[in-house]
Amino acid sequence: MAFHTGGEASRRSPDVLIIGAGAAGLMAAFTAARRGRRVVVLDHAPEVGRKILISGGGRCNFTNTEMRAERFISQNRHFARSALSRYTPSQFLELLAAHKIPWHEKKLGQLFCDNSARDIVQMLLAECAAAHVTILTDVRITEVTKPQDFRVQTSAGTFTSKALVLATGGLSIPKLGATSFSYNIARYFGLSVISPEPALVPLVFGKPEESWVQSLAGVSLPVRASCGKTGFDEALLFTHRGLSGPALLQISSYWEANQPVRIDLLPGQDMTAHLAALKKAKSQMKGPAALSRWLPHRLAQELARQSAPEERPVVEWSDRTLRALGERIHRLDLHPTGTEGFAKAEVTRGGVDTRKLSSKTMEAQTVPNLYVIGEAVDVTGWLGGYNFHWAWASGYVAGEALGESAAA
């Protein structure tokens, strides 16, 4: 696909060349073009916004009403604050309203399209068309240099531009064409890259003593999952390889190798007190039946097998057994052996080191007119629309800065 305006010379030598036609790249493109910049966007994929199209079950969780800088991970922990303060969820909702795109809130401030994620892509393309942005897809880039201006050699010819924007994302979901392109170019120009890791990703278990986790595949329940001082109250899903579900995806962004994940299987309740009440009532229920009053049956059976005298009724359990079982249910420490990798990761943790980027403009401090935005940088948001909003916000501030440089 390609659409463009202007002559060939204008297309080959734009004011701004953006590599990556995803959420961040398209936002930066029309924001800069609205301010008078001639903008060309290149992408190696056959269509734009492929990650947008598959997100949110095809309805795109495009932002979150509870947007806070504290809900983003970066080695430069305050970096995201400036962009997020200058482009808010309400501003994106104004854009949706202008295009008459209906939306709804699901839970926890998560906003989705009523119809299809394609509405978002079409909106971005319409904004780009109105601002006379040139977009070229199916373009393979072979070399990027900077003899004076940036020079980009591609399968569609050579482009030169004063400003270059890297917006090709991270390594997550390689089947959509994810590559290390932005990292490679950033390193070429002397920027450091924080080691990319899968984030918002299911965790897997390989130790024999925890093989029971996989045996519960399909079981789901609300839990509190935590690593260190960070915890999330959401649903947990047992899988044939380990653990998933929103709570685990969230905590995976904070998990480090060899670190245990603690699961409270009954947050906000007191299992020891529940069992003590059953004992006081002289309950003849055995372990699986007793635990099934509060937990899914298959999970209750497994926990009873591990920690309760299965063949004896609750009335015969010792107080020590009650306390030990209650402790295990509220403080279940599991030891993942890894993740399901970039193939199943929703985003990438790490990326271009933000300590060498301007938080106000996304421009590299040591390479004038080089910008890095979106998932390519070391900023990773929570599950629930945070990462898309980072794409909008970082793209917007870069586009604004590029427009201001034109006016200067």
N, C-alpha and C positions, 0 to 999 in steps of 0.2 A: 504494500500500500504506500502511496505517496500523495501528499497534497502540498502545494506551495504557491506562493505568489511572487511577483517580481521576476526580473530577468536572471539569466544564468550567472552573470557576474555577481549579482547580489546574493544568489544562493551559494556560490562557491566561497564568498568572502563576507560572511555575516559579521555583525558586531559581537554576537554571542553564539557559540556552538555548544550545544548540550548533548551529551552522550548518555542515552537512556530515556526511553519514552514511557516511563512508569509514572506513579503518582507524583513523586518529587520533581522529576524532570519536566513533566507537562505543566505543573503548577509554576515552576520557575520560568518556563518558556512564555506563557501568556502574561505573567506578571511583568517580566522584563519588556515584552513586546508592547504592552499597553503604555509603557513609558517611553516609547519611541525607538526601541532597539530593534534591529533586524536580527531575527532569531532563526536558527536552524537546529532541528533535533534529529539525531541519528539513533537508530536502534537495530540490533542484529536480528530481532525476532520478526516474524511475518506480520504481527499485529501489535498494536500498542496496548498497554495496561493489562497484560495477561494475568498478573498477580491480583489485580483488582477484580477481575472477572470471576476468579475462583474463590474469592474470600467470603467469609461469612455465609457459607453454604450457598454461594451465588447471589447473596444480597448485600455484601460489603458492609462490614461493621466500620463505618467511615470515620467516626470520632467517638468521644465520650464526654458527657457533660461534667464529669468529675476530673477534668484535666488538671494535673498538678506536676510540677517539675520533679517532685520527690518520687513519682511513680515511673521514673526512667533510670536506667542503670548506665553508668559511664565511669571510667577511671577519672574523668574530670567532672565530678558529680554535679556541679552547678551549671554546666555548659548549656543545657537545654532551656534554662530559665528564660533567657532573653527572647529567643524565637517564639516560645510558647506564649509569652506575655504579649507579643506583637501580632500573633495570629491565633485567635481563639476559636473554640467550637461555634460560638454564635456567628462569627464571620463566615465560617463554612456553611452554616445553615442559611445564611443570607444568600449565598451563591446557589444553594439548592432551590431556594424559594424563587430566585430569578429564573430558574429553568423549570419551575413547576414540578420538582421531583418530590413525591411523597415519601415520608419516612416514619419510623416508629422507634420507641425505646423498648428494649427487651427487659433488661435488668441491669442493676449496678451502673446506670448511666450509659449503657451501650446503645448506640444509635445505628439503625439499619435502614436500607432502602425497603420500601413496601413492595416494589416490583422486582427489580433486578439490578445487580452490580453494573450491568451494561449501561444503566442510566448515568452512572458516575463517569464512565469512560466517554460516553457521548457528550456529556456536559463539558468535560475537559477538552475534547476535540472541538466542540463548538466555540469555546473560549479561545482556543488557539487559532481557529479559522478567523474569528472576528478580529483578532489582533494581528493577522497576517503572518502567522508562524509557519515556517516550512517544516514538514515532518517527512522523513525518509525512513522506511523500514527495509528489512532484509539487506542491511548494509554491514559488511564485514570490515572491521578496522584492522589495518596491518601495521601502522606505525603512528606514534604521536611524538612530535619534537617541538622545540621552541627556539628556533634560530633568532627570532625577534618576537613576532607574533606566534601563536600556536599553529602548528602545521599538522594536519591529520590526514593520513593517506588511507583510502578506503577502496572497497570494491566498486564504489560509485564515483571514484575520482578523488582528487585532493581538495581539501578545504583548509582555508586559513582564517583565523579569527583572533582578535585581540583578547577575548575572554573565553575560557573553557570551563564548562561545568560537568563534573563527574556525578552521574546519577544512575548508575547501573545496579545499585543495590548490593546485597550481600550474597552469601553462598546457599541460602535456604531455597529449597524446592528446585533442585537442578533440572528436573524434567521441564521446567518452564524456561530454561536457558540461563539460569544463574551461573555467573562466572566470577573469577577474581579480578576482572578487568580494572575496576576502580582502584583496588589495592595495588595492582601492578603499576599503574600509571602514577599513583601517589608516591610509591617508592622510587620510581624513576626520577621524580622531581624532588626527592630528598625528604619526603614526609614519612614518618614512622607509622606502622600499622599494629594496632593491638590484635593479638592472635585471634582470628575469628573462631567462634565456637557455636554449635547449635543452641538455640534458645526457644522457649515455648515449645518444648519437645518432650515426647514420652520417654520415661526412664525404663531401663531394662535391668534384669537380674540374672546373674549367672552362677551364684554360689549355691551348692547343693542344699544347704540348710534353709535356703529361702525359695526353693523350687515350688513350695506351696502357693506362692504369690501367683504364678502362672496358672495353677490349677483352678483358680477362681475367676478365670477369664469371663467377662460379661457381667460380673457383679459390680454394682454402682451404689454409692451412698454419699451423703454430705459429710465432710470431714474438715479438720484443720490440719493442713500440711505445713511443716516448717523446717527451715534450715537455719541454725543459729537463732538470731533474734527476729528473723523475718518469717511471717506466716500468712497463710491465706485460707479463708473459710469458703470453700466451694465444693463441687462434686469431685469425687475420686472414682476412677474406672479401672478395674483390674483387666489386664489384657493377656494375650497368650505369650507375651514377651516380658510383661512387667506391669507398669502403672501408667495411666494417662488420666484424662479428665481435666477440667479447668484448674482445680487446685494443684495438681501435679505439673501441668504445663507452666503455671505461674512460678512455682518453686523451682522448676528446672533452670530458670534463668539465673538463679542464685546458687544453684548446686555446683560444687566442685568435686573432682574425682576423690574418692576415698572418704567423702563426707557422708554421714548418715542422714536420712530424711526421717523426721519424726511425724507420725500420724496420730492424731487424736480421732478415734473412730466414733466418738460420741460427744462432740464439742458442746459445752454449755450444760452438760448433765453430769451426774455422779454415779458411775456404774457400781462402785462399791456400796453406795447407799441403796441403790436399787436392789442389789443382790442381798444385802443385809435385811431389807424389808421382806423379801421373799422367804428368807430363812426364818425370820420372826413369825411370819405367817404359816410356818411349818409346811412350805411348799414341797410337793413330791415330784416336781418337775426335775428332769435331769438337765445336764449342761446345755446341749444344743437347743432344747425347747426353751429353757430359761433365757438364754442369750438372744434367741429369735424374737423375743418380745421387743427388743430394741435394735437389732441388727439383722441384715439380710440372712436368710436361713443358711445358705452355703458358707458364708463367712462365720456365722455362729457355730456351725458344726466344726469348722477348722480350728477356731479359737478354743472351743471346748476340748477338742482332741489334744491340742498343745498344752493347755493350761488348767484344765478342770478334771476332777474325777468323774469321767463320763458316765459311769454306771451307777453313781450314787446320787440320790436326790439332793437338792439344794439344802434342805433342812439338816443334812448330815455333813455339810461342808464346814471346814474349820474357818475361823475368822481370818487366819493367815491366807487361806486359799482365796477367800473373797477379796482381800486387799491386793493379792498378787494378780488376780484376774482383772480387777478394776484398774490397776496400774498398767497392765499390758494394753488394755483397751484404750486408755487415754495417752499412753506414752509408748506407742509401737515404733521402735527404731528399726528401720530397714536400711539395707546397704546396697544401693544400685551399683552395678558394675559398669554402667555407661548409659548412653542415650541411643535413640533410634537414628541419630545422625541428621545431616542436613536434608536428607530425603523427606523426613517427616517434620522437620523444624519449621515453625511458622516464620521465624525471623532469625537473624544472626546477631549474636552478642560479640562485641569487639568491632574492629574496623579501623578506618583512618583515625589516627590519634587526634582528638579534638583539642589537645593542648597546643597544637600548632595551627589551629583555625580560629578565626574571629567568631565569637559567639553571636555577634550582631549581624554579620554579613555572610558567614560560612566561607569566607575567602582565606586561602592559605597565607599565613603571616610571612612566609619566606619566599613565596612565589606569587608575585602580583598577578591578579586576574585569573587565578586558578581557584575554583570553588568546588567544594565537595558537599553533597546534600543527601538527605534520606538515609536509608539503611546502610549506605556505604560507610557512614561514619560511626564512631564508637558511642552510639546512643541507642539503647534498647528499651522499649516501653513495655508496660504490662499488657496482658491479654485484655482485649475489649475495646479496640479502636484507638489505642494509644499510639501504635506504630504508624498507622495511616495518618494520624494527626501530626506526628513528627514529620512525615513526608510533606504534608501541606505547609506546615509552619516553616520548615527549613527551606523548602522551595520558594516560599513567599518572600522570606527575608533576603535570600540570595537574589531573587528577581528584582526586588525593590532596590537593592544595592547596585545592581547592574544598570537599572534605570537612572539612578542618581548619578552614576559615573558618566552617563551619557550627557546629562544636563550640566555637569560641572565644566 
